[in-house]
Structures are given as C-alpha cells and as structure tokens.
Amino acid sequence: MTLSKNDILSIADFNAARPRMEQAVIAAKQTRRVQVGEHMMFLFENHLTIQWQIQEMARVEGILTDVGLAHELLTYNALLPNADSLSATLLIEYTEAEERDRVLHALGGLHECVQIDLDGCPPAPAVFDESQWNDERVSSVQFIRFPLSTEQRQALGDLSRPAALVIQHPNYTARTTLSASIRGALVEDMGPAH
C-alpha cells in the first residue's frame, strides 16, 4: 500500500511527534538492517521508514505545497516493498575518502552480483535503480529491489529453510544469514500474498 498526502503530518505536527516517531523508526530499522561483510549494509524499507524519509525531507527542505509533497510521495513510494518484492537501501561504508573512492571505482558490475539465496529455490537477484547506475563508479548509496516469485516468498517465510543475503563480486565477496526476526519482518512488510 502506497503512502498518500493523508499519511504525512504537517511540519508542525511532525515536529511535535518526531521524538516518539523517531524511536519507532530506529526500532524498525534495527530489525531490518543486514550487514554483509565489513563495508556493505542493507536497510530493508517498509511503510514506516519511507514515511519517516518523506516527513524528514518535508521538514528539512520546508516543503509546504501539495506539488512539493506529491513529488516526494512519488519518489519515495517507489521504494516501498510490495507483495512481489522487497526493497532496500544499500549503503557502501568506507570512512576514509581516498579508499572509498578507490573501492567505488573497483565495484563496477556490483548490480549483477547481489542476491538473496533461498533454500530449494533459484536465487533472487537484486535489481538496482538504473537512474543511479554508472559503469565507471558505483554510488555509495543504492536503492535496490529483490523481486520474489511465489515460491521464493514462501521460502523466505519458511524458517526451517536457510536464507542469506549474498554479494559475489570479484572485489567484494560476503554472505550473511538472514535471521528469523529479519525474515519475519520482511514477509510482514510485503503484505498479503497475491
């Protein structure tokens, strides 16, 4: 279900609710954060995390018009998970600027090297946002989607079957098993199956 103007508080109401809402967002992000190797962190998005992003953009940028808010809703609704796919923000984290620049150049082709492995199913490859893609240098923030077949979605929800988030790039290889709590949150975020 997408967010609408009715889901977004006025800036004044958001400022009043912000401390309480921030605690809920921190808890939601904690349940949906997956570190893969030392330098790549995936934050799986849901209704609350996307609502927070829109509220923060409106607050910081002083967006008061319906047109401005409509633009933010259009942009961020594209990042919501749905019944057929998960959505995540990938953060490539290197603290030293020179090393970060070198690595981001060395990670060309990363968009073909990220997947969710699900026991008994073909892997679910990540689909990176094409508007962010550059063959010469990877952006340190990527918006990605993991389309899932009915079989893959069932495997994700079946905790008796292993599942992992995997990166198999010549310059970065790592694998993280998805915990039961993360898997439960992700299936819930997708909403009812078709």
Salt bridges, closest charged atoms under 4 A:
GLU38 OE2 - HIS39 NE2 3.91
GLU56 OE2 - ARG18 NE 2.72
GLU56 OE1 - ARG59 NH2 3.07
ASP66 OD1 - LYS5 NZ 2.99
ASP84 OD2 - HIS194 NE2 3.18
ASP101 OD1 - HIS105 ND1 3.70
ASP101 OD1 - ARG137 NE 2.99
GLU112 OE2 - HIS111 NE2 3.67
ASP117 OD2 - ARG175 NH1 2.97
ASP189 OD2 - ARG32 NE 2.59
